[in-house]
Amino acid sequence: QGVDVVLDPVGGSASEVCLRNTAWNGRYMVIGFASGEIPKLPFNLPLLKGCSIMGVFWGTMIGKEPKRFMGHLKDLVGLYSTGKIAPLVSATFPLNGAWEALNMLSQRKVLGKAVILPSTPGSKL
C-alpha cells in the first residue's frame, strides 16, 4: 500500500526509504535537509509508483502565493488544534538559555524543535 503523502524535512539516507514507501499516486514533499545531506534518489521510483516529488519552500511561497500560503497555514493549525499532528519538541530553554539552544542547533544535537520560552511576570523560568 504505502503512504499517500511524505513530508521530508530531513533528507539524507532516510529520503530513499520514504520514497520507496510512497503509495501509488502518492506525493513526496521535499521540505529541507536537516540531516545536512542532500539525497540522490533513484528516479525510476516515481515512474514505478506513479508518484510526484515536489519542493516546498515556505519562505518563497509566502511572497509569491500569500493567499495559498495562508490557506495551508490554517489547515496546519487545524490539524494541530485537533491533535492530529504534534511537533516533536526535544528541548526547551528559558530566554536566558538562548545561547545554549543555538549551540545545540549548530551542533545538530536537536531532534525536532528546540523552543525558547519567553519569561513572563510571575513565571518560574
VENDAQUI-V953636 format. One record per pair of residues at least 24 apart in sequence whose ideal C-beta (glycine too) atoms are under 8 Angstrom apart, sorted by the first residue. I is the first residue (numbers start at 1). J is the second residue. Records with the same first field share a line. If there is no record, write none. Layout:
I: J ; J
This chain:
2: 26 ; 49
5: 29
7: 31 ; 56
8: 32
9: 34
10: 34 ; 35
11: 35 ; 36 ; 37 ; 38 ; 39
12: 36 ; 37 ; 39
13: 37 ; 39
15: 39 ; 41
16: 41 ; 42 ; 45
19: 45 ; 46 ; 49 ; 51 ; 53
20: 45
22: 49 ; 51
23: 49 ; 51
24: 49 ; 50 ; 51
25: 49 ; 50 ; 51
26: 51 ; 52
27: 51 ; 52 ; 53 ; 54
28: 52 ; 53 ; 54
29: 54 ; 55 ; 56
30: 54 ; 55 ; 56
31: 56
34: 108
36: 108
87: 112 ; 113
88: 112 ; 113
89: 113 ; 114 ; 115
90: 114
91: 115
92: 116 ; 117
93: 117
94: 119 ; 125
95: 119 ; 125
